[in-house]
Amino acid sequence: MSTDPETRRRRLEPAARRAEILTAARRLFGAGTYASVSTSDIAKAAGVARPLINHYFGGKRELYLEVVRQMMIVPAPVIENLPDTSAEERLAISVQHWIEVVERNEQAWLTAIGSEAVGRDPEIERIMLEADEIAADRVLAAALMSEVTEGREELRAMIRSYGGMLRAASREWLIRGTLGRDELRVFLTDSILHLLRVTYPAVLATRSAGRKPPASSPSSV
């Protein structure tokens, strides 16, 4: 029975094969553009026959969308495996993990959030919106605030807005070089903590004030 490397590669389980194709696609789309990368390029980089790309993903377009989805959506296990400690520490760990993922996949991340991806393609836009909704849930879970009900929609809206700031901050780090890695970590961690500990209560206070009946004015004589 042959045990050469090519035979072993062909015997990969479907999930492992799919992951290999995704890894190769993420690297190539990050280094180039959607138009410049062909399915033949991806197949060669992944060490598979080109028809397997269609088999697992349906085609180049669907594979590209999956690459964007992977980059934009925080995996559930990241939050599920956070230590049973303070919200501050859990959020700090989450931010650190995000920075490490972006650092490992810098070009793919920039491609995902770049002008090619945002605002021109309805499916990419849908992925971005989906990512923001999932991120809001996972920030609340990391902060031990999943059960919050009062002002929940406003809070989720603020966290989604934080996601937009996070993407802008990543450009400052990776493209402009105006923020270093450690500065970015402090900025993002302190910003989300301030949002949850200061801004959110202030919004609740504003809501409460708005519900109070107006003070009666003195009667004129």
Helices and strands as residue ranges (DSSP letters): H 5-10, H 14-31, H 39-46, H 50-57, H 60-72, H 76-80, H 87-104, H 106-113, H 122-142, H 152-171, I 172-176, H 181-194, I 195-199, H 200-211
